[in-house]
Amino acid sequence: MEQLIKTAEGILSSCLAVKEGEEVLIVTDDTRKRIGEALYEAAGNLGCERLLMVMKERELSGQEPPKAVAAAMKNADVVVAPTAQSLTHTNARIEAAKAGTRVATMPGITEEMFSKGAMTADYDQVEKLTEVITEKLTKASEARIEKDGKVLKISLKGRNGVPSPGVYKKPGQCGNLPSGEAYIAPLENGSEGEMIIDGSMVGIGKLESPLHMVISGGRLRSVTGEKSENLDVLLKNETNGTLCELGIGTNEAAILNGIILEDEKVYGTVHIAFGTNTSFGGVNKAECHMDGIILRPTLYLDNEKIIEDGVFCI
């Protein structure tokens, strides 16, 4: 526990710039209680007014927390959320940010991840690359992903890129920890093609064999491959199956381990997600938000090659 507390102090200081006297709320669930308690102790060591709220594990990423938790999030200066399922794309997180709360979400975080891998990155470098990629996403009208002979085209017209550099020091700033990605909400009906997901997938974990996805009119039409039945929720209705995110990993220390929190940050990877995107510029509210990681992709933004076989070209 002492090592967890020491790591937590570093996170609160360097990534969230907590100040003595600030109200720091730790939101966790029964599965991540030790990490929550470490953050709680660390906040106290830094002179903060700290609170710890423990809830039942959510059933899916993107499911709202209890009303009492959502209300507390809006009234805190800082929220840190180590949970099994993601609160990143919930209305509770959106409203907290609107109220000026700095929010760091840690969906799927483990005690091992808490002390190595992406958490150990040089976040100054992560922030610089993330800003460059975010600007390119904002300027682009279309993204094209190529992988193993499959091509997926994604319309980005009128949408803004979002940085998640792992540094949230200003009121209303929020994102994942560990972090290191730039992402965007595509037009909900603007994705066409096929893609191979071969890194990891929410609902399955680290993939032993690839998934093949067919996308038309912005919606997932079919998914095949080992354990693809675990993704049936995406075919349940059109909102769940809407391609809602394109993301690019920018953290050189991140390790692919089957936990999406870190996997989607792996340097030179691309990920797509299905479901809710209302928290970052989209209009699709679904029952879930489920990401899939593409290893060694080639990515174009308009006609500029950004990544070739997993290596940045910029």
N, C-alpha and C positions, 0 to 999 in steps of 0.2 A: 504493500500500500504506500510506503514512503516514496518509492520510485514513481508511482502513479501521481502522487501529490506534487512531486517535483516537476514532472512533465506538465501537469495541469497549470502550475504557476507560470511556466514558460509560455504556454499557449495563451493564457489570460493576459499576460503582460505584452508579448510581442505581436500577437495576432489581433487582439481586441483592445489593447491599451487601456485596461481597466484602471480606474483611479480610486484612491481611498474614499470611502463613503458612498460610492455608487452602489445601486441595487442590482445584484447579479442573481438571476433566476436560473437554476439548473432544472431542466425538464428531462426526466428519464423514465424508463419502464422497468418492470421486474427483472428483465434479462440483462440490463446494463447498470444495475444499481451500484456496483463497486466503482465504476468509472464516474457515475454521478456523485457519489460520496467523495471521491478524490477531488473533483472539481469544486465541490462545496467547501471542503477543508482548505483548498488552495485559495479560494476567494476570501475566506476568513483570514488567512495568513497575509493577504495583500491589503487588509483593512477595509474590505467591502462589506456592505450589508448583504448577506447571502440567504437565499431560500432554496429549498430542495423539494420538488414535486415529483412523486413517483406514481405512474399510471399503469394500467393494464396494457400489455403489448397490443399495438394496433394490428388489424388483420391484413392490411395492405399498405404499401407506400402511398402516400397522398391522402390517407384517411385522416379526418380531422381529430384532434385531441379533444378531451372533455371540455365543456364550456368554461369550467373554473380555471383550467390551464390556459385556455385561449385568452381569458380576461387578464390573468396574471402576466402573460407575455406582453400585452399592450402597455402594462404599467411599469415594467422593469426598464432599467437602463441597458442591460445586457442580458441576453438569453443564450445559454449553451444547451444543446439538446442531443445527448448521446442516447440513441434509441435503436431498437431493432429495425423498425420500419421508418421511412423517411417522412419528416414533417416539412421538408423544404418547399414543397409545392402545395401547401395547405393554405386555406383562407386565414387561419390563425397566424401563420408566419407573415402573410401579406399585410394583415392589419397591424401586426406588431411593428413591422418596418415603417408603415405609414405614420405610426405614432412616434417614430424616432428611435425605436429600440434597435440596437446592434444585435444581430442574430447569427450564431454559428450552429449549423445543424451537423450532426455526426451519425447519419443513418448506417447501421450495421457495424459500427466501430467495435473493435475487440481490444482487449488489454494489450495484446501483442502489437496491433497496429498503432496503439496509442504511444508506443515508445520507439518505433523504427519505421523505415519506409518513407512514405510521403510526408509524414510529420517532421522528418529531419531535413527537409529540403531547404535550400537557400531561397527564402521567400521574396527577397529583393529581385532575384533573377526570374522567379516564377511570375512575379507581378509585371515585369517588363515585357516578357513574351506574351503574357495573357492580354495586355493592353494592345499590343500590335495585332494579334489575331482578332480581338474584339472589334477593332476598327475596320478590319478587312471584311468581317461578317456584316457589319452595318452597311458598308458601301456596296456589297454584292447583291445582285438580283437573283442569282442562281448558284447552287452548289451541285457539284457532280462527284459522286464517290464511285471509284472503280476497284473491284476486288475479284480476283479469280474469274475474270471474264464476265462478271455481272456489273451492271451499271444502274445507279440510282440517281435520278435528278430531283432536286428539291428547290422549290421556289422560296426565295427569301425577300421578295419585293416589299418594301415599306416596313420591314421589321428591323429592330435594332439588336445588335449583339450585346451580350451580357458578360461582364468579366466576373470570374470567381477566383481571385488570386490567393485566397486564404488570409487576407488582411482586411479587417473590418473595424476601422477606427473612427469613422464618422457616423453621426446619427442616421439611422435608417439603412446603413449598409448591412448586407447579409449574404450568406452563402455557406458552402460546406467547409468543414475542417476534418481531415486534411483536405487541401484543395489544390487547384492548378488546372483550370479549364476556362475556355471561352465557349459560350453557347448561345443559341438563338432559337426562337419559336418560328418555325416555317409557316407559310400559309397553309391552313388546315386542309385545303383541297389541292395543294400544289406539288404533291410528290408522286413520281411515277418510276417504276422499274423493279429491279430485283436486287437483293443484297445477301451477302454471306455474313453471319454473325459467328465469330470463331474464338472470341476471347472469353467473355462471360455474359450471362443474361440474368436479369432479375427474375426470380421464380425458379431458376435452375442452379445458378452459381457458376463456377469455372467450368467451361465446356470441354468435354473430352472429344467431342466431334462437332462439326459445324451445323448451324441451323441455316435453312434456306428460306428467305422471306420474299413474298410477292406483294407489291404495294401498287395500288391503282386509285386515282382520285383522292390521294392523301390517306387512304385507309389500308390497313393490313388485310389482304384477301386470303392469304394462306401462309402457314409456317410448317415446315417439315424438318425432321431430324430427330435425333435421340432426345427423349424427354420433352418434345414439343407439346405434348398434352398438358404439361404444366402451365402453358401459356393460353389455355382456353379462355381465360377471362378477357383476353384481347380480342377474341372473336365473338364475344357475347353480345356486343353492340358496337355501333359505329363510333361513339365517343371514346370508348376504351381502346379501339383499334386505330384511332387517328394518330398519324405520325406527328408528334408534337414538339420534337427537339432534335437539333443537330448540335453536337458538342465535339470539342477538340481538346485532347489532353496536353497539358503544358508543364507537368511536374516530372523532372528527370529522376527524382528519387522514388517515385511511385512504383509499386510492385503489383503485378497481376496476381491476385490471390482468391478471386471468386467473390469478393465483397465489393459491391458496386461503388461504394463511397470512395475507395482507393482506385479501383479498376478504371473508372472513367477519367481519372487524372493522369494515367500512364502516358508519358511523353510520346508523341507521334501517333497516338491512336485516335480513332474517330468513334463516336457513339451516336446512335439514334435511339429515341425513346417514343413510347406510345402512351397516350392518355392525357392527363391534365397539363396545360401550359399557361393557365391564367395568371400564374405568379410571375411570369417573365415576358409578358407582351403578347401572349396568344389569347384565344377566345374559347378554347375547348376545356370544359370541366367534365372530368370523367371520374370513375371509381378508383382509378389507379394512376400510377406513373411508373413505367417499367422500361429500363434502359438495356441496350445490348451493345457490347464492345466489339469493334472491328479492328483486328490486328493487322499491321503493315498495309494500310490502305493507301490508295492514291486519291488525293483530294484536289479538286479545282474549285476556286471561287470565281465565277464568271470564267474568264480565259486564263487566269493566273493559277499556275500550279503551286499549291501551298505545301503539300506533302507528296512524296513519291515513295511508295513501298515502305511507309512508316518513317521516312526521313524528311525533316523540314527542309524546304527549298528556299526559305526566305532569310 
